[in-house]
Amino acid sequence: MSQFALRLPDSLHGYAKEVARADHTSLNQFIVTAVAEKISALRTEEFFRQRAKQANLADFDAILAAVPAHPPLAGDEL
């Protein structure tokens, strides 16, 4: 595990402490979780970008065309 000196503006530090306290966790754990969530979001975005590059619109259209035309189930209407 590594240590990292972090400089936060006073206002952001105060908000982070409030949220950590309300979540019943330490400020350190809150910051670790926040960094992990940001990394996860960025990696997820990149994953879907790469998947989208592999998409074949003709195959997609063919799949949609094969779906039978049924009215939506109760509760699924627009």
C-alpha positions as CSV (number, residue, x, y, z in Angstrom):
1,M,0.0,0.0,0.0
2,S,1.3,3.4,-0.8
3,Q,0.9,6.8,0.8
4,F,0.1,10.0,-1.1
5,A,0.0,13.5,0.2
6,L,-3.1,15.2,-1.1
7,R,-3.9,18.9,-1.1
8,L,-7.6,19.7,-1.1
9,P,-9.2,23.1,-1.0
10,D,-10.6,23.7,2.5
11,S,-14.2,23.7,1.2
12,L,-13.8,20.4,-0.6
13,H,-12.1,18.9,2.4
14,G,-15.0,20.0,4.6
15,Y,-17.6,18.5,2.2
16,A,-15.6,15.2,2.0
17,K,-15.4,15.0,5.8
18,E,-19.1,15.6,6.1
19,V,-20.0,12.9,3.5
20,A,-17.5,10.4,5.1
21,R,-19.0,11.0,8.5
22,A,-22.6,10.6,7.2
23,D,-21.4,7.3,5.5
24,H,-19.9,6.2,8.8
25,T,-16.5,5.8,7.2
26,S,-13.1,7.5,7.5
27,L,-12.1,10.3,5.2
28,N,-9.3,8.1,3.9
29,Q,-11.7,5.3,3.0
30,F,-14.1,7.8,1.4
31,I,-11.3,9.2,-0.8
32,V,-10.1,5.6,-1.7
33,T,-13.6,4.7,-2.7
34,A,-14.1,8.0,-4.7
35,V,-10.9,7.3,-6.7
36,A,-11.9,3.7,-7.3
37,E,-15.4,4.8,-8.6
38,K,-13.8,7.3,-11.0
39,I,-11.4,4.8,-12.4
40,S,-14.2,2.3,-12.8
41,A,-16.3,4.8,-14.6
42,L,-13.5,5.7,-17.0
43,R,-12.6,2.1,-17.7
44,T,-16.2,1.2,-18.3
45,E,-16.5,4.0,-20.8
46,E,-13.4,2.9,-22.6
47,F,-14.7,-0.7,-22.6
48,F,-18.0,0.3,-24.3
49,R,-16.1,2.5,-26.8
50,Q,-14.0,-0.5,-27.9
51,R,-17.1,-2.7,-28.1
52,A,-18.9,-0.1,-30.2
53,K,-16.0,-0.1,-32.7
54,Q,-16.7,-3.8,-33.2
55,A,-20.4,-3.3,-33.9
56,N,-21.9,-4.4,-37.2
57,L,-24.9,-2.3,-38.0
58,A,-26.1,-4.7,-40.7
59,D,-26.2,-7.6,-38.2
60,F,-27.9,-5.4,-35.7
61,D,-30.6,-4.5,-38.2
62,A,-31.0,-8.2,-39.1
63,I,-31.5,-9.1,-35.5
64,L,-34.1,-6.4,-34.9
65,A,-35.9,-7.4,-38.1
66,A,-36.3,-11.0,-36.8
67,V,-38.1,-9.9,-33.7
68,P,-41.8,-10.7,-34.0
69,A,-44.2,-7.7,-33.9
70,H,-46.1,-8.1,-30.7
71,P,-47.7,-5.4,-28.6
72,P,-45.7,-4.6,-25.4
73,L,-46.5,-6.4,-22.2
74,A,-48.7,-4.6,-19.7
75,G,-46.6,-1.9,-18.0
76,D,-44.0,-1.8,-20.8
77,E,-46.0,0.7,-23.0
78,L,-44.5,4.0,-23.8
